[in-house]
């Protein structure tokens, strides 16, 4: 169905076909929330931001965000001592 592929605006097109990476599709820069999410590769919680040492980059839409590092560690990495005490 050709109508499914066509959209009247860039925003509608991106929302329908590239919802997992809207900022890239729209050509905009993602801005983080400064909340915390887990980085399983490094076994630590990082902030949803870019730049500072505690930042892990802008979180993906599927990442669960927490208000504090402590909440993130407790919920997602409770068994990792370096997350709890760092």
Secondary structure, 3 states (H helix, E strand, C coil): CHHHHCCCCHHHHHHHHCHHHHHHHHCCCCCCCCCEEEECCCCEEEECECCCCCECECCCCCCCCECCHHHHHHHHCCCCHHHHHC
